Amino acid sequence: MTPSLQGSDSEAKRQEILEYFLTTFTLFEKLFDPLKREHVFYKSPEPTRHPLIFYFGHTAAFFINKLMVSKVIDRRINPVYESMFAIGVDEMSWDDLDKKHYEWPSVDEVRAYRKEVKELVISLINSRPLTLPISWEDPFWWVILMGCEHERIHLETSSVLHRQLGIEDVVKDPFWPIATDAKSSFPQNEMVSIDGGLVRQGKSFGDDYYGWDNEYGKEQTQVEPFEASLYLVSNGEFMEFVENGGYTTCEYWDEEGWRWLQKDGRRHPHFWVADPNGFKYRTMLEIIEMPLNWPVDVNYLEAKAFCNYKSLKEGKSYRLPTEAEWYHLANLASVPENMGTIYANIDLKIASASAVDAHKQGPLYDIVGNVWQWSESPIDGFEGFKPHPAYDDFSTPTFDDKHNLIKGGSWISTGNEALKSSRYAFRRHFMQHAGFRYVHSDKEIEVKHVNSYESDTQVSQYCDFHYGQEHFGVKNLALSLVDIALKYQEPAKRSRVLDLGCAVGRMSFELAKHFDAVTGIDFSARFIQVGTHLKEGGSISYKRVIEGDLHSVETADLKSLGYEALASKIEFMQGDACNLKPHYTGYDLVIASNLIDRLYEPKIF
């Protein structure tokens, strides 16, 4: 259970957090014990992810990188590892997956590194002053809890990668026992009427438990009456969709889903294993007989296609619940903030899903636990959202209309993930221990479309600074600096240029007029994504404050800026100017604009 931020005994709280850190660190390492041989660590079971060795090192390096940013420590343990294991987790274009850029260390070397990190964190926990309650302004204790919750996220996402490995690459492990209630039959689903009500979401900064930035703020929604399926959709219920051409009938899929399906070539859920007699089922470490009474694991696109199939078949509109509707169901079932305390398959009681009719919670089964539940809601910040300075790009890169919220937790959800207030979102084609329930409502829902630049004040200011009109007769800084640099840069030496601290990317685009290749690097993915979206989508919109609450929505586009033919010359990457990866070399020119005063250790730069 994630520690409370409250308390009156600082020494008792210190021991509680130490125990939480040790449990988290050890649990994550236990996840890698079932890998059969060392070479499996270097496999990438999901092509859009790094090999497993990256994640083994990543969660430890995270502690050091965040303690450096917070200026708690002034010396790294291993700068090479803390650069190598820093970034690369969510299919963003600035995730560097080029194998040529990495010489992965041995498993024993990473284990030794993890041990060094562990010893340093233990010594800091035992020696740093602790004032209660712990607030998110605390540069040490909040970051330690952040590191623990981050590692628990990767406990779950890495377990999905393990589940995608070939069965020959893993061995059964008694530490990870699966449920024993699998059946070759399944309960018939039915609809349950749910009254409407007012739903209030959002944590305050005096909340009892650690939260990620997107959980804070305020949101209020009037939920209209609706019907919800009694159970999560089981493998047995989903089988009808598969057998009736669900994966080959375009009519069931929206445009995004059909495009993904043609690329992926899938004909059944990812964790179903084709067999001469039908299908078997892949758990994390085993292939077993198909448990028709367990929930199906699918991505959002598959869940949505099933709803469309069911709607056409029955002449009744089915869809996924919104985030507010899920929260309303949780309230009706009196689900507490710590969901792991109720009767549910959550918090690693077992290491697999279990029967969909085993855990009754209020009017339905599995409102919480078993598998995450896809929602119709793209993730966005609540009113009052602000990013945490130590991890300012945890949430905002997902505020892009491409990441939908999942709710309720799964069998391996622990810590913050097992809180009712938790808000996690993944790309709609992403595989997770996730399934769904369907709902019906006579009222059309309006899905809110998300533009992170309009909800992120600092990013909007940078957008206006880079792409907006001139103010007070002062020429655009990015354009001026390029003009100055070109005076000293010979035309014959304009092959490659590095724009270090590129922010939202205007200088990178301008440099592309004069150089063959431009690399734009910034520490913050919040900034990097602006240049990336402009490069890939051709335009961005942002909010410009006029005065007080008055604002206008401005647009910058490649064509009007004169950059339309230049985008292919530019790559935007996330990186730390104080600890750059070694392959960033061989440039004719390096520009570091508006950078030094923002660095946590300028001398290193």
N, C-alpha and C positions, 0 to 999 in steps of 0.2 A: 504494500500500500504506500502510495506517495506520501511523504511526511507533511504534516500540517505546518504552515508557516507561522502559526500562533504558538503561544506557550509562555511560561513564566520562569522556567528553569533552563538557563542557557547551556549548562553542561549536559543536561539530559538531552536537549535538542541536538547538541553537537554529536553525541553518541548515536542518536537516532539517524542523523544524516550520514554519519560514517558507516553505519550498518547498511543503510540504503545504497550508498555508493558501492560498498563491497559486494552486496548481493547482486546489484545491477551488473557490475563488472564481471563477476564470476558467471552469472547466468548467460551473458552474451558469449563468453568463451565456451560454455557448455554446448551452445548451439552448434559449434564447429567440431565437436568430438565425433559425431557420426560420419564425417567425411572419411571415405575409406582409405585414401592415400594422399600424400602431400600434393601430388600433381593436380588433384581436384580443386585445390585452392586457386589454381590459375585458370580455371574454366569460367566462361561467361555463359551461364545457362539462359540468360536473357540478353540478346545481342545489343540492346540499347543500354546495358549496364556494364560497369567495370567487372573484371573477374572478382571472385569471392575474396581474394587476398586484400583487395582495396578496402572492403567493408570491415575486414578483420582489423586493419590498421586505422581506418577512418574514425571510429568512435573514440579511440584513445587520442589521436591527434587533435580531435575536436576540443578536448579539455585544454590542451596546450595553446591552441590557436585562440580560443576565447579568453583564456587567462592572460595571454599577451595583449590582445586588443583592449582588455579591461585594465591593463597595466598593473595587474596583481603580481606578475613575474616579469623579469626583464631579460631572461635568457631562455633560449629554446633547449629542448633535450636533443632533438635531431632535426635540424632545419630541412634536410632533404626529405625525410618522411613527412614532416609537417606541411610541406608543399605538395608532395606526391599524393598524400592521402586527404587533401583538403576538400576537393570539389569534385562532384560528378555523380549525381543521384537521381535526376528527374527528367531525363530526355530533353533538357534545354540545349539550345545550340551552342551555348558557352561551356557546356560540359565537354572536356577534352577526352575523347575516347580513342584517340589515335595511338595504336599500340607502339608505334615507333618512339613515342615520347616517354615510355616507361621502361625501366629495368627493375622489375619487382624484386624485392628482397626475399630471402628464404622465410619459410614459416617460423623457424626457430628465431630468426632475427626479429621478426615482428612480435613474436611472443616476448622476447627480451625487451623490446621497446615498450610493449604494453606493461610489463613489470615495472620499468622505470617510471612510466606515467603514474601507475598505481601508487608507487612509493612516494612520489612527489605530492600527489593529491592527498594521500593520507597524512603526510607531515603538515600540509597546509591546513587541513581540517582540524588537526590537533593543536595548531598554534595560532590560527587567526582569531581575532576577537569576534564575538557573536552577540549581536543585539537583536532582541525579539520585539515585535514580530519581524520576520524577514520581508523586506520589500524588494521590488524589482529594480530599485535604484542601487541596491547593495552590489558592489562590483565583484564580490567574491562568492558569497553564499548563494545568490541568485544564479550565478554562472555555474556553480557546482550542481545545483538542482537542474539547471538547463542541460548540462552534460549528461546527467543521469537519465533525464526524460528523452533526450536525443538518442541515447544508446538503446533505450527501450523501444523507441520507434524502429530502430534498425534491427532489434531482436525480431520484430514482426516482419519487416520487409525482407530481411535476409532469410527468414524461414520460408518465405515464398520462393526465393531464388533456390534454396535447397530443394524445395518441392518440384522445381523445374529441372533439376539435374536428372541424368539417367539413373535408373534404379540401381545400376551396377556401381554407381559412384558413392553410395551411402550404405550404412549398415544399421540394423535395428539397434536401438539403445533403450534400456529400461528407464532411463531418466525421462524419456518422451513417450509415455504410454498413450495409446489411442482409446477411444470409447469402445465399449463392448455391447452397445445396443443396436448395432446395424441389423437391418431386416431387408428381406427381398420383397416386402410390401410397404405401402406408405399410406398415411391418412389422407382422406379426401379433403381438399381445402374448401372453405366456405367463406362468405362475406359476413362481416360483423358491422352493424351500424354504430357510428361514433358521433356523439354530439359535438357541436362546435364549441369554441371558447377562445379566450384571450391568452396568447402566449407571449411571455416576456423572456428575452434572452439577453445574455451579456453579463460578464463578471465585473465586479468592482475591484479596484486595486487593493482593497482590504480583505479580499477573499481568503478563505482558509488554505487553499492549495495552490501550488504552482500552476500557472497557465501560460500558454503561448499567446503571442500578441493578438492574434485574430479572435481570441475568446473574450477580450475586454471591450467594454462599450455598452451600447444600448440598442435593442431592437424590439419592437412590439408588433405583433401580427394578430389580426382577428382571423382565426381559423373557422371556416364554414363547416357544417356537418358533412361527413363523408363515410364511405364504407371502406373497410380494410380487410385484407385476407387474414384469416384466423392464424395461419401458419406462414412461416417463410416458405418460398417455393422450394420444394424438395427435388431431389434427383429424379424421383418417380414422376412428379408432375411435369418436370421439364422434359422428360423423355418423350412425351407426346409431341412436343414442339419439334424435337430432333427428328422423330420418325415421320412426321408429316411435312418434311421438306423445309424446316425452319431455317436451315443454313444455306439453302439454295433458292429461296423465293425472295426476290427483290422487294416485293410488295410489303414485306414485314419490316424492312429496315429503313431508317432515315438515310439521308445522303451520306452523312459522315460514317454511319455504321456499315453501309454497303461498300463504301470505298475502302474501309479498313478490312472488311471481310474478303474482298477480292485480292487485296495485298497479302493478307495473312493466310488465306486458303483454308481456314478452319471449317470443320464440318460437325463439330460437337464441342462441348465445354473442354477447356484446356486440361483439366485434371481427370477427364475421363480417358481411359486407355482402351483403344479398339481391340477387340478380342473376337475370335471366330464365332463365339456364342453370344456376342453382344458387346457389352462394355464392362470393364473393371474400373476401379477407382484408385487414384493415387493420393495417399496421405503424404505427410512430409517425408517419411522414411520407408513406406511400404506400399505395395500394390495389393488391394484386397478385393473381395467380391463387392459388386456395386451395392452400396448402402442406399437403397431407394428412399429410405425414410430420413436421410440426412439432407441438409440444405445443399442446393447446387451452388457451385462456385463459378461465377461469371463476371464479366466486366459490365459496365453501364450499357454499352451498345447492345450486348446480348440480352440484358434484362429488358431494355426498351423494345427490342424486336419481339420478345415473348409477349409483352403487353400489347403490342400492335397485333400480333397473331391472335391473341385471346379476344381483343376488341372486334376484329373482323369475323371471327368464328361465332361470337355470341351477340354481335350487334349492340354492344355496350362498351362505353369508353373506359378502358383501363390505363393506368399510368403508374409511375412510381410516386411515393409520397414526397412532399417537400420537407425541408429541414424543420420548418415550424410544425408541420403535421406529425413528424416523428417526435418532436419535443412534446407535443400535446398528448400523444399516446403514452410517453414516458411519465408525464404528469398524472394522467388518469390511473396509471399503474403504481403511483407513489414511488417511482424509482428514485432512490436517494442520490446525492451527488457522487458518492463512491459506489459505482455500480457493482463493484466486486463483492459487496457485502450482501447482495441479494441472491436468491436461488436462480442461478444462471450459469451457462457454460462460458465463463470469462475468467481472466486472471490466472490462466494456466493450471486450472484444476485437472485438466487432461490435455493431451497434445493433438487434438483433432476436433472436428465438428462432432455433433451427436444428434440424436433424434429431434425432429422438429416439433414433436408433441410431448417433449419431456419437461419443458420449463414454462409453466403458466405464469404470466405476469399481468395482473389486471384482466382486461377483456381479451387479451391475445396471448400468444406464445412467442417467446424470443423477441420481445421488444428490445431486449438487451442480450448480447452474447451470441454464441455459436458462430456466426459470421457477420461481418459488417454488412450494412444495408445501404445500397445505392439510393441516392435521392435525386429529385429533379433539379435541385438547387446548385448552381455554380457558386463557388465560395467567393465571398467578398468580406470586407471589414464592416463591423458594426459602426454606428454613429459614435464618434470619439476615438476611432481606431488610431493607433500610432505604433510604429515598429519599435522593437527593443534595440537600443544602440549597439549591444554586443552581437546581435544577430538580426540585422535590419532587413535581411532578405529571406527570412524564414517563410513568410506568408505572401508578400506582395508579388513575387513572380508567378504565384498561382492565381492571382486576381486577373485572369486573362480570358475568361469565358470558355476555357478548355479543361478546367478541373472541376469536377462535381464532388459535393460533400458525401462522405459515407458516415453513417451514424450507428451507434449501439455497441461497437466493439466486437471482437471475435474471441475465440478460445485462447489466443495467445496475447490478448491485449492486457497490459499491466500499467501501473503508474498512472500518468496523466491520461493515457488512452482509455482507462477504465473509469473516467469521470464523465458524468452526464454532460458537463459543459464543454467537453473536448470537441474540437472541430478539425477534422482532417479531410483533405480532398486529394484526389488523384485524377490523372488524365483518364478520359472515358474509355480508352482501350486498355488501360493498365490492369494487370492481374494482381489480385490481392486475395486474402481470405475473405471474400466478399460475395454476397448474394443479394436477395431482394425479397420484398413483399410488394404486392400490388394493391392499389386503391382505386375506388371509383367515386366520382363526385359529379353532381349535376352542374356545378359551376366551373367554368374554365379557369385555370390558374394562369397567372402572368409570371413567367420566369424572368427574373431580373437579369438584364445583361450588364456585364461588368467591364469597367474601364479603370484600371488601377491608377492611371495618371490623374484621373479626376478626383480620386479619393486620397491621394498621397500628396500632401501640400508641398513637401520638399522637392519631390520629383517634378511636380508641375512648375515650381519656381525655376528649376534647372532647365526644363523644356523651354520656358519663356526666355531664359537667359541665353540659351543656345540658338533657338529657332524663331524667337519672337522678333518684333519690330525693334528698331533702334529707339532708345529713350534718351531724351535730353541732349540729342546730338552726339552721343557717345557711340562710336563704331563697335560693332559686334566683336567681342574679345577673341573668339575662335578664329574669325577671319583675319583679324589684325595680326595675331601671332603667326599664322601661316604666312602672311605677307612678309613678316620680319624674318622668319626662318628661311624662306626661299632666297632672300638676299645673300645668305651665307652658304647656301647649299648649291653646289655646282650642278648644272643640268645633267651632266654625265653620271652623277652619283645619286640617282633618284629611283633606285630599284625598290628597296624595302624601307618602310618607316614604322616606328613604334610610337603610338599615342598612349602614353602611360598616365593613368588617371583621366581616362577619356570621358568620364561621366556619361551624359546622354548622347554623345557621339558626333556633334556637329563638326569638330575639327577633323575627325577621322574621315568624314565624307568629303570635306574640303581638300584634305591631303590627297585623296584618291584622284583628284584632278591632275596631280603632278607626279604621283608615284605609281609604280606598277602594282604594289601590294601594300596594304595597310593593316596593321594589327592594333586594335583598340582594346586596352585592358583597364578594368576598374575593379576595385575591391568589392563593390556592391552590385549584386545582380539586379537590384531595383533600378540602377542607372543603365546597366548593360542591356536590359530588356527593351529599353526605349529605342536605342540604336538598332537592336536586333529586329524589333517589330517594324521599324521604318524600312530597314533593308529588305525584310521578307514580305511585308504587307503593303509597302508603298506609301503609307501615311500613318500619322498618329494624331490623336486629339488629347488636349490637356486643358485644365482649368486655369485661367488667368484672373487673379483677383484685381478688381478695379478699385474698390474702396469698401471697407467693412465687409458686409455679406454679399455685396454686389460682385459678380464675376461674369466672365464670358468664356465660352468654350472655343478654343482656337485649334486650328488644324495645320500641321506641317506635312507636306508631301514631297516626295522625291522629284516629281516632275517640275513643280514650280520652283524648287530650290536648285534645279539644274543638275541633279545627282542621279537621274533615272538610269543612265548607262554605266554608273560607277559602282553599284552595289556589289557586284561580283568580285570586286577588288578587295573588299573589306571583310575581315573576320573580327568579331567582338568576343572577347574571352574574359572570364572572371579570374582575377589574380591579385596577389599581395605584393605590392611594390617593395616591401621589406623582405620578401622571401619568394622571389619569382622562380618558376620552374626553369631548369637549365637550358631548355631548348629555345627559349626566347633570346636569340642572339643573331649576329650577322646583319644588323640593321645599318643603313646609311645615315639615318637620322633618328634620334630619340627626342621626343618632346614630352616634358613632364610639366603640365600647366595646372596651376591652382592645386598643387599636390602636397608639397613638403609640409605645409602647416596642418595638413589633415592626417599625417602619418603618426602612428603610435611610437615609432622610434626612427626619427629622420636620419640619424647617423648611420643606421644600417643601410638605409636606401642609398 
